[in-house]
């Protein structure tokens, strides 16, 4: 039976309130004649969670509204800093989703931090103050850090402290306290800090993260729009916010989480016009997020805590996802990889994106299948010199990932352009991850891309495997002549060794086709390199050499291309430029850059 406050709520909807969120209806699919409307307004003098949630008697917290909603309902949130952890257990339906919407022009912040006001000066220590601290976030090891390696026991902690919005540096011993740092005395349940100017924290706004998560859409068909999420005390590899199947997330900001800004788990999630910035480890993660649509977003300056980049750090990481589309988005200046697909992803698309100035690879597709990367712009990626980043520090890396199609990408001024990275790798497969199987680069098509001014090479095959599969059979030096393997391959079967790795392969078996690409280089910039630098390696100074030995680049050319102004990301070219006449130029618009024809010339 419907509760009385819901009956009164439905009767109390006014035309004025309908107009307040009616302008938002188009983007999130709100039906004004649908379910109940709850207003949350913490600044209203009569706000209370015992209220019905009308405009005149609003709710105080978003969490209370989340506990009340039913399919088709809308929660309209007004300006405020909401220091709470919101969990939406109830599911909407495809016909009647549940909506959480920031009111028009409202500044809505959902934060995992609380203001700390109870400070005591520490005796015998200049500028050091303490406050009670009952919080503990990582309980599965004595160091309360994840990862728990000797070198990550500071960054692996989950605590965060901000003074006037500026983060303090965490130390692990009281003796290490200096200006702008804090220490958690876990045994004494105290937090000690020293401000930047040795000021009394009572005179400042000191916030500390006290909640490991600030939002969880556990039910399906939850739509969220216009909220700003920050300051969760989340451990590495866990989202400060989490969104489940059939979620829609629009015009939200995810920032300054201790580790991951947002986690997307479940199929058919839509993320539009969101910003993921300044998070400690990653902007976002996705796990089994099949058919995720990620559109018109900005992902920038993530991994501010310097988590290990070969583990999980940078713009994002996606695992075991099928059919993901990332489009018209910008991945900028992330402290690690820009876009990272890792482990068993299938048939994912990256299109019309700007991927720029990420410190390691721009787009890293690792032990996954069927990447389609087209009509993107890559510029300035891969210059960090991260140890172990060989073959994963340029614009696009295909790392033991078959079935890719890379076309019409503009790849300018990166450390390297397109890379293959190969080791003996294995991965689980969808639909239900189980036993792992061998995976390697094969059946890939690289065509009609413009590769210009990439420092080390425009294209490089980093094959760190002993069987020389990346060389044509006629050029292999150390591979034994395995007649059975060759016969199996010729018959269309795959020959495997006892460990399940392929044997008897040669470049002609891999079916890697590289053709009709356009190359632009300056003196000292490599053209096409093949093989790792610590094994057999060949630098091809001309495309004719690469054609002769590797069979690559039928139709490919080395030419001069003039851009409008690369420093201003003006990549327009003349109408008669080889980029246009060869079809080696992105189609459609890419955010953050100028594309097209230069002044009609």
C-alpha positions as CSV (number, residue, x, y, z in Angstrom):
1,X,0.0,0.0,0.0
2,X,1.3,3.5,-0.9
3,X,2.6,5.4,2.2
4,X,0.8,8.6,3.2
5,X,3.8,10.8,2.5
6,X,4.1,9.5,-1.0
7,X,0.4,10.1,-1.6
8,X,0.7,13.7,-0.4
9,X,3.9,14.1,-2.4
10,X,2.2,13.1,-5.6
11,X,-0.7,15.5,-4.9
12,X,1.7,18.4,-4.0
13,X,3.6,18.6,-7.2
14,X,3.2,22.1,-8.4
15,X,3.5,23.5,-11.9
16,X,6.4,25.6,-10.8
17,X,8.3,22.6,-9.7
18,X,7.5,20.8,-12.9
19,X,9.0,23.7,-14.8
20,X,12.1,23.7,-12.6
21,X,13.2,20.3,-13.9
22,X,11.3,20.2,-17.2
23,X,14.2,21.7,-19.0
24,X,16.3,18.7,-17.9
25,X,13.7,16.2,-19.1
26,X,15.0,15.9,-22.6
27,X,18.5,14.7,-21.7
28,X,17.6,12.2,-19.0
29,X,14.2,11.1,-20.3
30,X,12.2,12.4,-17.3
31,X,8.5,12.1,-17.8
32,X,6.9,15.1,-16.0
33,X,3.7,13.2,-15.7
34,X,5.4,10.2,-14.2
35,X,6.4,9.3,-10.6
36,X,6.9,11.4,-7.5
37,X,9.3,14.3,-7.3
38,X,11.4,14.7,-4.1
39,X,13.3,17.9,-3.4
40,X,16.5,17.8,-1.4
41,X,17.7,21.2,-0.2
42,X,20.1,21.2,2.8
43,X,20.2,25.0,2.9
44,X,16.4,25.4,3.3
45,X,15.6,26.4,6.9
46,X,12.8,23.8,7.1
47,X,14.8,20.9,5.5
48,X,14.5,17.6,7.4
49,X,14.5,14.0,6.5
50,X,11.2,13.6,8.2
51,X,9.6,15.9,5.6
52,X,7.6,14.7,2.6
53,X,10.2,16.1,0.3
54,X,8.2,18.9,-1.3
55,X,9.6,22.2,-2.5
56,X,8.2,23.9,0.7
57,X,9.3,21.1,3.0
58,X,12.4,19.5,1.4
59,X,14.5,16.6,2.5
60,X,17.8,17.3,4.2
61,X,19.9,14.5,2.6
62,X,20.2,12.7,-0.7
63,X,20.5,9.4,1.1
64,X,17.0,9.8,2.5
65,X,15.6,10.5,-1.0
66,X,17.4,7.4,-2.2
67,X,15.7,5.3,0.4
68,X,12.3,6.6,-0.7
69,X,12.4,6.4,-4.5
70,X,10.4,4.0,-6.6
71,X,10.5,3.4,-10.3
72,X,9.7,6.6,-12.2
73,X,10.5,9.0,-9.3
74,X,12.8,12.0,-9.6
75,X,15.0,13.5,-6.9
76,X,15.7,17.2,-7.5
77,X,18.8,18.4,-5.6
78,X,19.5,22.0,-4.8
79,X,22.8,23.7,-4.1
80,X,24.9,22.4,-1.2
81,X,27.8,20.3,0.0
82,X,26.3,16.9,0.9
83,X,28.7,15.1,3.2
84,X,27.2,11.6,2.9
85,X,27.5,8.2,1.2
86,X,24.5,7.7,-1.0
87,X,23.4,4.1,-1.8
88,X,20.5,3.6,-4.2
89,X,19.2,0.1,-3.7
90,X,15.9,0.4,-5.6
91,X,15.9,-0.3,-9.3
92,X,14.1,1.6,-11.9
93,X,12.9,0.1,-15.2
94,X,13.5,0.8,-18.8
95,X,10.2,2.6,-19.0
96,X,10.4,4.2,-15.5
97,X,14.0,4.9,-14.6
98,X,14.8,6.7,-11.3
99,X,16.4,10.2,-11.7
100,X,18.8,12.2,-9.5
101,X,19.2,15.6,-10.9
102,X,20.9,18.8,-9.8
103,X,18.4,21.7,-9.9
104,X,18.9,24.3,-12.5
105,X,22.3,26.1,-12.0
106,X,22.7,24.3,-8.7
107,X,26.2,23.6,-7.4
108,X,25.7,20.1,-5.9
109,X,28.8,18.5,-4.3
110,X,28.7,14.9,-2.8
111,X,31.8,14.5,-0.8
112,X,33.5,11.8,1.3
113,X,35.2,14.4,3.5
114,X,34.1,16.0,6.8
115,X,35.3,19.3,8.3
116,X,37.5,18.7,11.3
117,X,37.2,21.3,14.0
118,X,38.4,19.8,17.2
119,X,42.2,20.5,17.3
120,X,44.7,20.3,20.1
121,X,48.3,21.6,19.9
122,X,50.8,18.9,20.4
123,X,53.3,19.6,23.2
124,X,56.9,20.1,22.2
125,X,56.1,20.3,18.5
126,X,55.9,23.5,16.6
127,X,52.8,23.9,14.5
128,X,51.6,20.3,15.1
129,X,48.0,19.7,16.0
130,X,45.9,16.6,16.6
131,X,42.3,15.6,16.5
132,X,40.4,12.3,17.2
133,X,40.5,9.9,14.3
134,X,38.4,6.7,14.6
135,X,38.5,5.8,10.9
136,X,40.3,2.8,9.3
137,X,39.8,2.1,5.6
138,X,42.0,-0.9,4.6
139,X,41.8,-3.7,7.1
140,X,43.3,-6.7,5.3
141,X,47.0,-6.0,6.1
142,X,48.9,-4.5,9.0
143,X,50.1,-1.5,7.0
144,X,46.6,-0.5,5.9
145,X,47.9,0.1,2.4
146,X,47.0,-1.3,-1.0
147,X,49.3,-2.2,-2.7
148,X,51.3,-3.2,0.4
149,X,54.7,-3.2,-1.1
150,X,57.6,-1.4,0.6
151,X,57.6,1.3,-2.1
152,X,53.9,2.0,-2.0
153,X,53.0,2.1,1.7
154,X,52.4,5.9,1.5
155,X,50.5,6.1,-1.8
156,X,48.7,2.8,-0.9
157,X,47.0,4.4,2.1
158,X,43.4,5.8,1.7
159,X,43.4,8.8,4.0
160,X,43.2,12.3,2.5
161,X,43.4,15.7,4.3
162,X,42.8,19.1,2.6
163,X,43.5,22.5,4.0
164,X,41.6,25.3,2.2
165,X,41.2,22.8,-0.6
166,X,44.9,22.0,-0.9
167,X,46.0,18.4,-0.2
168,X,48.5,17.6,2.5
169,X,51.2,15.0,2.1
170,X,50.9,11.8,4.2
171,X,53.8,10.5,6.2
172,X,54.1,7.1,8.0
173,X,55.9,8.3,11.1
174,X,55.4,11.2,13.5
175,X,59.0,12.2,13.2
176,X,58.5,12.8,9.4
177,X,55.9,15.5,10.0
178,X,56.8,18.8,8.3
179,X,54.9,21.7,6.9
180,X,52.0,20.5,4.7
181,X,51.9,16.9,6.0
182,X,49.8,14.7,8.2
183,X,50.2,11.4,10.0
184,X,47.6,8.9,11.2
185,X,48.2,7.4,14.6
186,X,46.2,4.3,14.2
187,X,46.8,2.9,17.6
188,X,46.0,6.2,19.4
189,X,43.1,6.9,17.0
190,X,44.4,10.4,16.3
191,X,45.2,12.4,13.2
192,X,48.2,14.8,13.5
193,X,48.9,17.5,11.0
194,X,51.2,20.5,10.4
195,X,49.8,23.1,8.0
196,X,51.7,24.8,5.3
197,X,52.2,28.0,7.3
198,X,52.2,26.4,10.8
199,X,48.8,28.1,11.3
200,X,46.3,26.9,13.8
201,X,43.9,24.6,11.9
202,X,41.0,26.1,13.9
203,X,41.4,29.2,11.7
204,X,41.3,27.2,8.5
205,X,38.9,24.9,6.7
206,X,40.4,21.4,7.3
207,X,38.6,18.5,5.6
208,X,39.5,14.9,5.8
209,X,38.1,12.0,3.8
210,X,36.0,9.8,6.2
211,X,33.9,7.7,3.7
212,X,35.4,5.2,1.3
213,X,32.6,5.7,-1.2
214,X,30.2,8.6,-1.8
215,X,27.8,7.1,-4.3
216,X,26.6,3.6,-5.3
217,X,23.8,3.0,-7.8
218,X,23.1,-0.7,-7.0
219,X,19.8,-0.8,-8.7
220,X,19.5,-0.8,-12.5
221,X,18.1,2.1,-14.5
222,X,19.3,4.9,-12.3
223,X,20.0,8.2,-14.0
224,X,22.2,10.8,-12.5
225,X,22.9,14.3,-13.8
226,X,24.8,17.4,-12.8
227,X,26.5,16.3,-9.6
228,X,30.1,16.8,-8.5
229,X,31.7,13.9,-6.6
230,X,34.9,14.2,-4.6
231,X,37.2,13.2,-1.7
232,X,36.4,9.5,-1.2
233,X,38.8,7.6,1.0
234,X,38.8,4.6,-1.4
235,X,41.5,2.0,-1.7
236,X,43.3,1.5,-5.0
237,X,41.2,-0.4,-7.6
238,X,37.9,0.7,-6.1
239,X,35.6,3.5,-7.3
240,X,34.7,6.4,-5.1
241,X,31.4,6.1,-7.0
242,X,30.0,3.0,-8.5
243,X,27.2,2.7,-11.2
244,X,25.5,-0.5,-12.2
245,X,23.7,-1.9,-15.2
246,X,21.6,0.4,-17.4
247,X,22.8,3.5,-15.5
248,X,22.9,6.9,-17.3
249,X,25.5,9.4,-15.9
250,X,25.5,12.9,-17.4
251,X,27.2,16.2,-16.8
252,X,28.9,15.0,-13.6
253,X,32.4,15.7,-12.2
254,X,34.5,13.0,-10.5
255,X,37.6,14.5,-8.8
256,X,40.2,14.1,-6.1
257,X,39.2,10.6,-5.0
258,X,42.0,8.9,-3.3
259,X,42.1,6.3,-6.1
260,X,39.5,5.8,-8.8
261,X,36.9,8.4,-9.7
262,X,34.1,6.1,-10.8
263,X,33.5,2.4,-11.4
264,X,31.1,1.2,-14.1
265,X,30.0,-2.4,-13.5
266,X,27.2,-4.0,-15.6
267,X,25.9,-3.7,-19.2
268,X,24.4,-0.8,-21.1
269,X,25.8,2.1,-19.1
270,X,25.8,5.5,-20.7
271,X,28.3,8.2,-19.6
272,X,28.0,11.6,-21.3
273,X,29.7,15.0,-20.8
274,X,31.4,14.0,-17.6
275,X,34.8,15.2,-16.3
276,X,37.2,12.8,-14.5
277,X,40.1,14.8,-13.1
278,X,42.8,14.9,-10.4
279,X,42.0,11.4,-9.0
280,X,44.7,9.6,-7.1
281,X,44.9,6.5,-9.3
282,X,42.5,6.5,-12.3
283,X,39.7,8.6,-13.7
284,X,37.4,5.6,-14.1
285,X,37.3,1.8,-14.3
286,X,34.9,-0.6,-16.1
287,X,34.4,-4.3,-15.4
288,X,32.1,-6.4,-17.6
289,X,30.5,-3.1,-18.7
290,X,29.3,-4.5,-22.0
291,X,28.0,-1.9,-24.5
292,X,29.2,0.9,-22.3
293,X,28.8,4.2,-24.2
294,X,31.3,6.9,-23.1
295,X,30.7,10.1,-25.0
296,X,31.8,13.7,-24.9
297,X,33.8,13.3,-21.7
298,X,37.1,14.8,-20.4
299,X,39.6,12.6,-18.5
300,X,42.6,14.5,-17.3
301,X,45.4,14.6,-14.8
302,X,44.7,11.4,-13.1
303,X,47.2,9.3,-11.0
304,X,48.1,12.2,-8.9
305,X,49.5,9.9,-6.2
306,X,51.8,8.1,-8.6
307,X,50.5,4.5,-8.3
308,X,52.6,2.0,-10.3
309,X,51.9,2.6,-14.0
310,X,52.5,-0.9,-15.1
311,X,49.9,-2.1,-12.6
312,X,47.0,0.3,-12.9
313,X,47.3,4.0,-13.2
314,X,46.4,6.9,-15.5
315,X,43.2,7.8,-17.3
316,X,41.2,4.6,-17.0
317,X,41.3,0.8,-17.1
318,X,38.7,-1.5,-18.6
319,X,38.6,-5.3,-18.1
320,X,36.4,-8.0,-19.6
321,X,34.1,-5.6,-21.4
322,X,32.4,-6.3,-24.8
323,X,31.2,-3.7,-27.2
324,X,32.5,-0.6,-25.5
325,X,32.3,2.7,-27.5
326,X,34.5,5.6,-26.4
327,X,33.8,8.6,-28.6
328,X,34.2,12.4,-28.9
329,X,36.1,12.5,-25.6
330,X,39.4,13.9,-24.5
331,X,42.1,12.1,-22.5
332,X,44.6,14.7,-21.5
333,X,47.8,14.7,-19.4
334,X,47.2,11.6,-17.4
335,X,50.1,10.4,-15.3
336,X,50.3,7.1,-17.0
337,X,48.2,5.6,-19.9
338,X,45.4,7.7,-21.4
339,X,43.0,4.9,-22.5
340,X,43.8,1.4,-21.2
341,X,41.9,-1.8,-22.1
342,X,43.4,-4.7,-20.2
343,X,42.3,-8.4,-20.0
344,X,39.8,-10.0,-22.3
345,X,38.0,-7.0,-23.8
346,X,36.2,-7.7,-27.1
347,X,35.1,-5.6,-30.0
348,X,35.7,-2.2,-28.5
349,X,35.7,1.1,-30.4
350,X,37.6,4.4,-29.8
351,X,36.6,7.1,-32.3
352,X,36.8,10.8,-32.8
353,X,38.8,11.3,-29.5
354,X,41.7,13.6,-28.7
355,X,44.3,11.6,-26.7
356,X,47.1,14.0,-25.8
357,X,50.0,14.5,-23.5
358,X,49.5,11.3,-21.5
359,X,52.8,10.4,-20.0
360,X,52.7,6.8,-21.2
361,X,50.7,5.2,-24.1
362,X,47.9,7.2,-25.5
363,X,45.7,4.1,-26.2
364,X,46.9,0.8,-24.8
365,X,44.9,-2.3,-26.0
366,X,46.3,-5.2,-24.0
367,X,45.5,-9.0,-24.2
368,X,42.1,-8.1,-25.7
369,X,40.4,-8.6,-29.0
370,X,39.0,-6.6,-31.9
371,X,39.9,-3.0,-31.3
372,X,38.4,-0.5,-33.8
373,X,40.3,2.8,-33.5
374,X,39.4,5.4,-36.1
375,X,39.3,9.1,-36.7
376,X,41.2,10.0,-33.5
377,X,43.9,12.6,-32.9
378,X,47.0,11.5,-30.9
379,X,49.6,14.1,-29.9
380,X,52.4,14.3,-27.3
381,X,52.0,10.9,-25.7
382,X,54.6,8.7,-24.2
383,X,57.4,10.9,-23.0
384,X,57.7,10.0,-19.3
385,X,60.4,7.4,-19.7
386,X,58.6,5.1,-17.3
387,X,60.7,2.0,-16.6
388,X,59.4,-1.1,-18.4
389,X,57.2,0.9,-20.7
390,X,58.9,-0.2,-23.9
391,X,56.3,-0.8,-26.6
392,X,53.7,1.0,-24.5
393,X,54.8,4.6,-24.7
394,X,53.5,5.9,-27.9
395,X,50.2,6.8,-29.5
396,X,48.6,3.4,-30.0
397,X,49.8,0.1,-28.6
398,X,48.4,-3.3,-29.7
399,X,49.8,-5.5,-27.0
400,X,49.1,-9.2,-27.8
401,X,45.7,-8.2,-29.1
402,X,44.4,-9.7,-32.3
403,X,41.8,-8.5,-34.7
404,X,42.4,-4.8,-34.6
405,X,41.5,-2.2,-37.3
406,X,43.4,1.1,-37.0
407,X,42.4,3.7,-39.6
408,X,42.2,7.4,-40.3
409,X,44.0,8.4,-37.2
410,X,46.1,11.6,-37.0
411,X,49.2,10.6,-35.0
412,X,51.5,13.6,-34.5
413,X,54.5,14.3,-32.2
414,X,54.4,11.3,-29.9
415,X,57.4,9.4,-28.6
416,X,56.3,6.6,-31.0
417,X,53.4,6.3,-33.4
418,X,51.7,2.9,-33.7
419,X,53.3,0.1,-31.7
420,X,53.0,-3.7,-31.4
421,X,54.0,-5.1,-28.1
422,X,54.3,-8.9,-27.9
423,X,55.1,-11.3,-25.1
424,X,53.8,-14.8,-24.3
425,X,50.5,-13.7,-22.8
426,X,47.3,-15.4,-21.8
427,X,43.8,-14.0,-20.9
428,X,40.4,-15.3,-19.9
429,X,37.5,-15.0,-22.4
430,X,33.9,-13.8,-22.2
431,X,31.1,-14.5,-21.5
432,X,32.0,-16.1,-18.2
433,X,35.7,-15.6,-17.4
434,X,37.3,-19.0,-16.8
435,X,40.4,-20.7,-18.0
436,X,42.9,-18.5,-19.7
437,X,44.0,-19.0,-23.3
438,X,47.0,-17.8,-25.3
439,X,46.6,-14.5,-27.1
440,X,48.9,-12.8,-29.5
441,X,49.0,-10.1,-32.3
442,X,47.5,-11.4,-35.6
443,X,44.8,-10.5,-38.1
444,X,45.3,-6.8,-37.7
445,X,44.8,-4.0,-40.3
446,X,46.7,-0.7,-40.0
447,X,45.7,1.6,-42.9
448,X,45.1,5.2,-44.0
449,X,46.7,6.7,-40.9
450,X,48.8,9.9,-40.9
451,X,51.9,9.4,-38.8
452,X,54.0,12.6,-38.5
453,X,56.9,13.7,-36.4
454,X,56.9,10.9,-33.9
455,X,60.3,11.0,-32.3
456,X,61.6,7.5,-32.1
457,X,59.6,5.8,-34.9
458,X,56.3,6.2,-36.7
459,X,55.7,2.5,-36.4
460,X,57.5,0.0,-34.3
461,X,57.0,-3.8,-33.7
462,X,58.2,-4.6,-30.2
463,X,58.1,-8.4,-30.3
464,X,59.8,-9.8,-27.2
465,X,59.3,-13.5,-28.1
466,X,62.0,-16.1,-28.8
467,X,60.2,-17.8,-31.7
468,X,60.8,-14.9,-34.2
469,X,57.2,-15.1,-35.3
470,X,57.4,-11.4,-36.3
471,X,59.9,-12.1,-39.0
472,X,59.0,-13.7,-42.4
473,X,59.9,-17.4,-42.5
474,X,62.7,-16.7,-44.9
475,X,64.3,-14.3,-42.5
476,X,64.0,-16.4,-39.3
477,X,67.3,-17.4,-37.9
478,X,66.7,-19.6,-34.8
479,X,63.3,-21.2,-35.2
480,X,63.4,-24.9,-35.8
481,X,61.7,-26.3,-38.9
482,X,58.6,-27.9,-37.4
483,X,56.9,-29.7,-40.3
484,X,53.8,-30.6,-38.3
485,X,53.3,-27.0,-37.1
486,X,53.7,-25.7,-40.6
487,X,51.2,-28.3,-41.9
488,X,48.7,-27.4,-39.2
489,X,49.0,-23.7,-40.0
490,X,48.6,-24.3,-43.7
491,X,45.5,-26.4,-42.9
492,X,44.0,-23.6,-40.9
493,X,44.7,-25.1,-37.5
494,X,46.7,-23.6,-34.7
495,X,49.7,-25.5,-33.5
496,X,50.4,-25.2,-29.7
497,X,53.2,-26.3,-27.4
498,X,52.7,-28.0,-24.1
499,X,52.0,-24.7,-22.4
500,X,49.4,-23.7,-24.9
501,X,51.5,-21.1,-26.7
502,X,51.5,-21.0,-30.5
503,X,54.5,-22.6,-32.3
504,X,55.7,-22.5,-35.9
505,X,54.5,-19.0,-36.6
506,X,56.0,-16.5,-39.0
507,X,55.0,-13.0,-40.1
508,X,53.1,-14.3,-43.1
509,X,50.9,-16.4,-40.7
510,X,50.1,-13.5,-38.5
511,X,48.2,-11.7,-41.3
512,X,49.2,-8.2,-40.1
513,X,48.5,-5.9,-42.9
514,X,50.0,-2.4,-43.0
515,X,49.1,-0.4,-46.1
516,X,48.3,3.0,-47.5
517,X,49.6,5.0,-44.5
518,X,51.1,8.4,-44.9
519,X,54.4,9.2,-43.1
520,X,56.0,12.5,-42.4
521,X,59.4,12.7,-40.7
522,X,62.2,15.1,-39.9
523,X,65.9,14.2,-39.8
524,X,66.6,12.0,-36.8
525,X,63.1,10.7,-36.5
526,X,62.6,7.0,-37.1
527,X,60.3,5.7,-39.9
528,X,59.6,2.0,-39.3
529,X,61.5,-0.2,-36.7
530,X,61.0,-3.9,-36.2
531,X,62.1,-6.1,-33.3
532,X,63.1,-5.1,-29.8
533,X,66.4,-3.3,-29.2
534,X,67.8,-6.1,-27.0
535,X,67.1,-8.8,-29.6
536,X,67.2,-8.8,-33.4
537,X,66.2,-5.4,-34.5
538,X,66.0,-3.6,-37.8
539,X,65.5,0.1,-38.6
540,X,64.0,0.7,-42.0
541,X,64.9,4.1,-43.4
542,X,62.6,3.8,-46.4
543,X,59.3,2.2,-47.1
544,X,60.8,0.3,-50.0
545,X,63.0,-1.6,-47.6
546,X,60.1,-2.5,-45.4
547,X,58.1,-3.6,-48.4
548,X,61.0,-5.8,-49.6
549,X,61.6,-7.6,-46.3
550,X,58.3,-7.4,-44.4
551,X,55.8,-7.0,-47.1
552,X,54.4,-3.9,-45.5
553,X,53.1,-0.6,-46.9
554,X,51.7,-1.3,-50.3
555,X,50.3,2.1,-51.2
556,X,52.1,3.8,-48.3
557,X,54.0,7.0,-48.9
558,X,56.5,9.4,-47.3
559,X,55.5,13.0,-48.1
560,X,55.6,16.5,-46.7
561,X,52.4,17.7,-44.9
562,X,51.9,21.2,-43.7
563,X,49.5,21.7,-40.7
564,X,47.9,24.9,-39.7
565,X,49.6,25.3,-36.3
566,X,50.5,22.1,-34.3
567,X,51.2,24.1,-31.1
568,X,47.7,25.4,-31.1
569,X,46.3,21.9,-32.2
570,X,45.3,23.3,-35.5
571,X,45.7,20.3,-37.8
572,X,44.0,21.7,-40.9
573,X,45.8,20.8,-44.1
574,X,45.6,22.1,-47.7
575,X,42.9,20.6,-49.9
576,X,45.5,19.0,-52.2
577,X,47.5,17.7,-49.2
578,X,48.4,14.0,-49.5
579,X,46.5,13.6,-46.2
580,X,43.4,14.4,-48.1
581,X,44.1,12.8,-51.4
582,X,45.2,9.5,-49.8
583,X,42.3,9.4,-47.4
584,X,44.7,9.5,-44.4
585,X,42.8,12.1,-42.4
586,X,40.1,11.8,-39.7
587,X,36.5,12.1,-40.7
588,X,34.1,14.1,-38.6
589,X,34.9,16.4,-35.7
590,X,37.3,15.8,-32.8
591,X,37.0,17.9,-29.6
592,X,39.9,20.1,-28.7
593,X,41.5,20.3,-32.2
594,X,40.8,22.0,-35.5
595,X,40.4,19.7,-38.5
596,X,39.6,20.4,-42.1
597,X,41.0,22.4,-45.0
598,X,43.3,25.4,-44.5
599,X,41.7,28.6,-45.8
600,X,40.5,26.8,-49.0
601,X,44.0,26.0,-50.1
